[in-house]
Amino acid sequence: MQAVSKKVLDRARELMRDGTVSRVAGWKAGEFFYDCEPALFETEESLKDLVYNRFCAANLSKFLITNDIASVADRGRTLVLLKPCDTYSFNQLLTEHRLSRDNVYILGVGCEGMCDVDRIRALGIKGITGVDESEDGKKLTVRTLYGDGEIDVDGVLVNKCETCKGKAHKIFDELISDNEEEGPRGDRFECVRELESMAPAERFAFWQKELSKCIRCNACRNACPACSCRKCVFDNNASGIASKANTDSFEEKLFHIIRAFHVAGRCTDCGECSRVCPQGIPLHLFNRKYIKDINEFYGEFAAGEEAGQRGPLISFEAGDREPNSVSDKGGD
Amino acid sequence: MRRIGVFVCWCGSNIAATVDVAAVVADAKVQPGVVFAQDYQYMCSEAGQNIIKDAIKEHQLTGIVVCSCSPRMHEATFRKAAAAAGLNPYMVEIANVREHCSWIHKDKEAGTEKARVLMRAAVAKVMLNVPLKAGESRVVKRALVIGGGIAGIQTALDIADAGFQVDIVEKNATIGGRMAQLDKTFPTLDCSSCILTPKMVEAKASENIRLITYAEVEEVGGFVGDFKVKIRKKARFVKEDVCTGCGLCMAKCPSKKGLNEFNMGLNNRPAIYIPFAQAIPNVAVIDKTQCIKLNTGKCGLCEKVCTAKAIDYTMQDEFIEEEYGAIVMATGFRPIDASKFDEYSYSTCKDVVTSLELERIMNAAGPTGGVLLRPSDGKHPHSVVFVQCVGSRDVSGRGKPYCSKICCMYTAKHAMLIRDKYPDVDVHVFYIDVRTPGKNFDEFYRRAAEQYDVDYIKGQVGKVWEEDGHLVVRGVDLISNEQVILNADMVVLATAIEPDPTARKVANMLTASIDTNDFITEAHPKLRPVESPTAGIFLSGVCQGPKDIPETVSQAGAAASKVIGLLCKDKLTTNPCVARSDELLCNGCSCCEKVCPYGAISYDTHLINDHGVKETRRVALVNEALCQGCGACTVVCPSGAMDLKGFSNKQIMAEVEAICL
């Protein structure tokens, strides 16, 4: 991935220099090199801070709308770096008219899976100062204050990358990637089947435990590209829903359940909700449950596969499942 | 300051027997905002309505809650009463304590508690009601009838007679429907064709009726008074206005393997055919699955022999787009597939036939020229066994749980006709019950049993099989409590009838509700039997439930009178409970536009001033004239920008909270 990374940074500079784009939406290191965060680079000079490495997991599609970059035409075009999974979110936002395609130049960047620094630390590695990648991208040499060590990339992938949807970009203007043809990895619905096999009381206890950790920091909502509302219902006192999301033991559940319903059929399973949760709540399970149900009820559907799609939850066909199929399936 | 009145109806004993109405009144009196509460035996009666009107004036009520039957029953009544007393009619809420409470509960304590909860929810909602004003919409003075059987024809004739334009869309190549296939009709035994074909001719001749045959409804938009319908006219490959119906093409067509649908597949017909001699329009049609020219490019015989030059192999489906004020569903029925019932050996023995097949065999224009012959060898049968209720009143899941209503009578007819024409034939009828309510019906049945010696056996048939060139029927006689084994030359199955499979598709397009058996639901089973709950959609014939010809014709007339009543109006009052989008909250995501069944939502990009923050962006706009207030948009809107007047998110939430808290 290091080869791709160098090409990406060079190309971003070129596009800025030749005036194709007026700014770059990419990543920069935070306090530590592994704390990569979304960043906007307005000048060619500032691009010295642009990075693309194994810690650039953040999905920049949402970043484009929170900064209103892509809706204002007179500010020139913005270059955005999108990994394969990020392109699904971008398409979904295009479908919902939240972005103007003409204002964005997409550089599709190849990805071999992002790493989770907490999982590296969980191996007992402390004082991390740097990471080098082997030629084939399968091993990492972790440099620390206490010496270097080699680890397998597979063991420290971000949760969402463990069940990668595939390495193909669904939308781009230009591509820098050497593994487009690689297909999906793992079974992303295995975790849902585990939940489904639980008895209702057991499942309730599971969610009770997980959701009780919620501190309502709104990180999941803010990172989620499907949560693209100008004004969230939870921030709107007049909606009558805001009061349903207090942090008492019952209502904290409603926040996540309402949110899951709001993004059902629109969620691209980008996994940002779980990745950004400081409490480690497996929020992606909600979304994957809905995606699995939608697939089973209405046929395979991947939100964001292409722009302008009409999802099964907002379309009607005479052959659609009847509502009673849910109870027939054993729902409570 | 809200001043709410609560009125609790006893509905005679309908509500009062299961709900302690006095307790509901007492509870209502202590609800915040409620200044008046009273119960009465019949709130919908004149005296009841006067109680409401007087209370509105005397207590200066700003809103009322009526705890009574379903709003579908009397909401309009109470809105009118409120308006008469000077209150905006949309300040009325109904708490349905009958259908939703007293009728479905037995325990008075629990029923009373539920009634209180429903009352509190309605009070919570009415506190947030705002006065609404209804608008007006136009009425297109033209009706559409879907289905050209006796139901559709009669409805169209009656509407046309009142001076309105009617289009009949018929999926087959001719009108006439099932009735055209029948031989004689009970209880008078007049010939079906003799009474139907003049009506078919009349429909064709009427200046106000347009027949669109070999066509199906493709899309329906709009709403009562102003429907927009797209009709697919399937390619006939024969020019309708040129063909003279001479039949030369049928004689010359070398492809003769197509099953003759009109004769229930008992014989074959050419690939180019006129369904039957009295077809209207009397125009040929090419079955494209059978036509050699259309499938291989060779042949073309019909084109060569046609002196009228009516054949056109290049013909494509055409689309007709038309506006209608009212739509009548008259989609009819078909017999169920008897091969699901292995015990009767329908699929393996040729001499086991359905009643509709027998109808064709007995018909002078049928495959045997009206002579009763066994399908297997064309010989005269000496013993015929009828089996009633094949798939009717069947809760096993293979058939239908309902009574098909017409089978007892047509079986008596068949039995009588056979005995009359062929006195040497023994006729046995296995039945569960013989049901003959109807004018002159029981007399008819008794004539079959008593004068014509038809052997009626109370009991069911367990098995039919073939043995030595004849059929053996094993059944039970419940009166003598013995097993019966009969030899038969033919077995006739009185198969249940079911709604035509197209009914479900059409109902979906019309947003007309259907029941678990796919029959179209009436707006009220007793008081509005020919109307669908969807305004502007009317029901005629078996699509609403099993019925015979006299009933169908009466219902067809009833549906027509409702259509005429609607088309006579120049303007309709629109429902003011329509959607509205808050542009400050709207994301412009188009979800609402995609789910709107009425095409009422469009988008506009304009300058939005959000408390001083100015921005040009895309937002949803609701066309109030098109919106029907279904609420689909409010549910799908992720930000809650879309709201429904009269059923706002806040009102619904208030109701839920009143119920839960």
Interface residues (C-beta under 8 A of the other chain):
Chain A: S71 T95 E96 H97 R98 S228 C229 R230 K231 C232 V233 N236 A238 S239 G240 I241 H262 V263 R266 R310 L313 I314 S315 F316 A318
Chain B: R504 K505 N508 L584 L585 C586 N587 G588 C589 S590 C591 K594 V595 P597 Y603 R617 R618 V636 P638 S639 G640 N649 K650 M653 A654
